[in-house]
Amino acid sequence: MSRVMIQPADFTTCQEAVNRAFDLFPLEIEGKKVLVKPNVLRTAKAEEAITTHPAVLEAVVARLESMNPAELVVGDNPGVFTYGANEKAFRDTGLMEASRGHYLNIGAESREVPFNPAFRETLSVSKAVLDADVIVSLPKFKTHGLTVLSGAVKNSFGILPGAQKAGLHKLAGEPGRFNDLLVEVFKLRVPDLYIVDGIVGMEGNGPASTDLRDVGLILASDNAVALDGIIARLMGVDDPGLVRFLATAQKAGLGEYGEAATEIIGELKPIPDFKLPPMGGESITRSTQIQEFIESRTQLRPQADPDKCTGCGACIEQCPASALAFDEELPKVDPDKCIVCFCCQEMCPEQAMQLQ
């Protein structure tokens, strides 16, 4: 049986809730490489509740510092709105300062790994994710127009750097298949602990809705499926199995969302009149503007700016797909080899690699 903590909290008391999460779900941290992955969808102000709040991140980092890890890294790969601007997203949201000196641009290095061939043969995953002994995931309590909710499972989509995420949206083609694909990405590296920022939640047509809700909770678990099942019920979904990715994840043996399979530490009170997006993902798939934007992001490729490029070769050296080579004095991308991870842009010391 999985356990899920539901703890009342605000931004001034979240350290207490975070400490309780670590006490309830103990991790061996000393001497380990630890990655903390907040939800950093895009550059935004903290009060917009689009990203994990800095107070929650700082509370987690402070607790981990006291546990003597060998290495502590904080990082994420933002979504389609902020490709190639990881550091800016962290600065604008206040998460850079909240990282307490442990921020790492995890989009700068990646490795190709085997994937489910029903979708793609391989994907590029941030090296920091693959190298971590322990991953602490910090989802945000919010809705999502394609997956109904953005919680523990969805937060793992950020292990993929660059435009792969837009490419996978396009590849999936329809909401059900995208939900199934999301579970396949989650399986690449299942985190060890989840602490959800539910102090100020988001309702309506997330993940960047302006409809905010004072929820006043920190949730935690060591099982993503059980945790997302509780989030769904808090949002008013009586049967979490109606959320496609949860049904897929349970079928894959990744956990159970049923009431009988979950021990709740705290009190579950569904939020009255919580506004959910359409359960079938129609709010995104039927939006021509959103679909055209996603399509435009899949077409991006890196191109060297001749006025900035010094020919150092860092982009060529770091390209996990060997898609870059010098063409006379400038690096040039082979579009057929490019896996749109944009590690070249993240690594370039002169910021000479532009997305065209």
Secondary structure, 3 states (H helix, E strand, C coil): CEEEEEEECCCCCHHHHHHHHHHHCCCCCCCCEEEEEECCCCCCCHHHCCCCCHHHHHHHHHHHHCCCCCEEEECCCCCHHHCCCHHHHHHHHCHHHHCCCCECCCCCCEEEEECCCCCCCEEEEEHHHHHCCEEEEECEEEEECCCEEECHHHHHHHHCCCCHHHHHHHHHCCHHHHHHHHHHHHHHCCCCEEEEEEEEEECCCCCCCCCEEEEEEEEEECCHHHHHHHHHHHCCCCCHHHCHHHHHHHHCCCCCCCHHHEEEECCCCCCCCCCCCCCCCHHHHCCHHHHHHHHHHHCCCEEECCCCCCCCCHHHHHCCCCCEEEECCEEEECCCCCCCCCHHHHHCCCCCEEEC
